């Protein structure tokens, strides 16, 4: 059942003709011609509070955190906030709505999706004009890890590790169960299986560090990665069919070249598109373009599908992906993607979808 609409004191009986004093008027959209409404979740979802990916950050509302991030973190051009998706110095209604939606979905593992309502014709109207250049950077701390069944050789994290040992389970971002060879996230999700060595665990942590570094730069204003038939928040069992597609939200605007790869649950890089028959990977003008049809195979956990659409062929990124294909080599990819977003001058899009697999 949908939640009731907001009860606004300014629209009470004393201020609204024809309403009995003491009653509350039900606001109508035509009564609020200048209202831009951003909701934390859909009517059939809970608005979650979560532990957030910054050291020392308190648990709080996901939408609040995403909005703060939208205006305080620099975008790929380093000249305007990350919510300025086209890099023109203005944050429009549709830009802030698109950015918050993608961030809320990623921060909640697809369990929550923000909503946006605005007056007709307001999509491109600036919400924030002349926003100062952000001075903050997104230096993500190494995640804290608890290891169950800790041996002497794991008493400390290696010097070059992309993780650090947690002092208690309360501050742990990940739990590595040596007995079952599984890695769990603080949410309780099994994110990797078959992890039996420090080298394998390092691959998992490199992958998550890359994803969390890229997450604030996700821009789905022009393109969004979709996983079918169950969506990206379902559990896919072994042998289940999966179809990966790109949904375009805007036609035209010049050519776009898609680069799609998977970071498997164990950190293995898998280049998906373009491959030999795909040429340069130029997208057509269809609103949805199928990229891959496959089935689920081990290892199980959480895979991350990453799609980048750029106005030019991203030669350096694709070369790195070809070299890393089939290896636990996620480190360094985030910097290359950020460089391509910057080069795209607001015309590039980045989309990331989580894929849960298991028996």
WOFENMO-V24340 format. One record per backbone hydrogen bond with DSSP energy under -0.5 kcal/mol. CO is the residue of the C=O (numbers start at 1). NH is the residue of the N-H. E is the energy in kcal/mol with one decimal. If there is no record, write none. Layout:
BEGIN
CO_NH_E, CO_NH_E
END
This chain:
BEGIN
6_8_-0.7, 6_27_-0.5, 7_9_-0.5, 8_11_-1.9, 9_12_-1.8, 11_25_-0.8, 12_15_-1.3, 12_16_-0.7, 13_16_-0.8, 15_17_-0.5, 16_19_-1.3, 20_23_-2.1, 23_13_-1.7, 23_25_-0.5, 25_27_-0.7, 28_31_-1.2, 29_32_-1.5, 32_35_-1.6, 35_37_-0.6, 37_39_-0.5, 37_117_-2.6, 39_115_-2.0, 42_45_-1.8, 46_48_-0.9, 48_62_-1.9, 50_60_-1.6, 52_54_-2.2, 54_57_-2.3, 60_50_-2.2, 61_65_-2.0, 62_66_-2.5, 63_67_-2.5, 64_68_-2.2, 65_69_-2.4, 66_70_-2.3, 67_71_-1.2, 68_72_-1.1, 69_73_-2.0, 70_83_-1.8, 72_136_-0.8, 73_82_-2.4, 75_78_-1.7, 80_75_-2.9, 81_84_-1.9, 83_85_-1.8, 84_87_-1.3, 89_131_-0.9, 90_92_-0.7, 91_127_-3.1, 91_128_-1.8, 92_96_-2.6, 93_97_-2.1, 94_98_-2.4, 95_99_-2.7, 96_100_-2.3, 97_101_-2.1, 98_102_-2.1, 99_103_-2.2, 100_104_-2.7, 101_105_-2.0, 102_106_-1.9, 103_107_-2.8, 104_108_-1.3, 105_110_-3.8, 106_109_-1.3, 108_111_-1.6, 115_39_-1.7, 117_37_-2.8, 119_122_-1.8, 122_125_-1.6, 123_94_-2.5, 125_93_-1.8, 128_91_-2.2, 136_74_-0.7, 137_139_-0.9, 138_140_-1.1, 143_164_-2.4, 144_173_-2.4, 144_174_-1.8, 145_166_-2.8, 146_148_-0.5, 146_176_-2.9, 147_149_-0.5, 147_150_-0.7, 148_178_-2.0, 151_154_-1.7, 152_155_-1.3, 158_161_-1.8, 162_143_-0.7, 164_145_-2.5, 168_171_-0.9, 169_172_-0.8, 173_186_-1.8, 174_146_-2.5, 175_177_-0.7, 175_184_-3.2, 176_148_-2.5, 176_178_-0.9, 177_181_-1.6, 177_182_-1.2, 181_194_-0.6, 181_195_-2.7, 182_177_-3.1, 183_191_-2.6, 183_192_-1.3, 184_175_-3.0, 185_188_-2.5, 189_185_-2.5, 189_191_-0.8, 191_302_-2.3, 192_183_-2.6, 194_196_-0.9, 197_201_-2.5, 198_202_-2.6, 199_203_-1.5, 200_204_-1.5, 201_205_-2.3, 202_206_-2.6, 203_207_-1.8, 204_208_-2.1, 205_209_-2.5, 206_210_-2.1, 207_211_-2.2, 208_212_-2.6, 209_213_-1.7, 210_214_-1.9, 211_215_-2.0, 212_216_-0.6, 214_217_-2.2, 215_218_-1.7, 219_350_-1.1, 222_249_-1.8, 222_250_-0.9, 224_247_-3.2, 226_245_-2.2, 227_231_-0.8, 228_243_-2.8, 231_234_-0.6, 234_236_-0.6, 234_356_-0.8, 235_237_-0.5, 236_358_-1.8, 237_240_-2.3, 240_296_-1.7, 242_294_-2.8, 243_228_-2.8, 244_291_-2.9, 244_292_-1.8, 245_226_-2.9, 245_247_-0.5, 246_248_-0.6, 246_289_-2.6, 247_224_-2.3, 256_258_-0.5, 256_283_-3.1, 257_310_-2.1, 259_308_-2.5, 260_272_-2.3, 260_273_-2.2, 261_306_-3.1, 262_264_-0.7, 262_270_-2.4, 263_304_-2.0, 264_267_-2.4, 267_329_-0.6, 268_264_-2.8, 269_326_-3.6, 270_262_-2.9, 273_260_-3.1, 275_278_-2.1, 276_279_-1.3, 278_281_-2.0, 281_258_-2.7, 287_248_-3.4, 289_246_-2.4, 292_244_-3.0, 294_242_-3.0, 296_239_-2.6, 300_193_-0.8, 301_303_-0.5, 301_357_-2.9, 303_355_-2.7, 304_263_-2.6, 304_306_-0.5, 305_353_-2.5, 306_261_-2.3, 307_351_-2.5, 308_259_-2.4, 309_349_-2.3, 310_257_-3.1, 313_315_-1.9, 314_318_-2.4, 315_319_-2.4, 316_320_-2.1, 317_321_-2.4, 318_322_-2.4, 319_323_-2.0, 320_324_-1.9, 321_325_-1.3, 324_269_-0.5, 324_327_-2.4, 327_269_-2.9, 327_329_-1.6, 330_333_-1.9, 332_336_-1.3, 333_337_-2.3, 334_338_-2.4, 335_339_-1.9, 336_340_-1.8, 337_341_-2.4, 338_342_-2.2, 339_343_-2.2, 340_344_-1.7, 341_346_-0.7, 342_345_-1.2, 344_347_-1.9, 349_309_-2.5, 350_219_-1.6, 351_307_-2.9, 353_305_-2.8, 355_303_-2.8, 355_357_-0.5, 356_236_-2.9, 357_301_-0.8
END
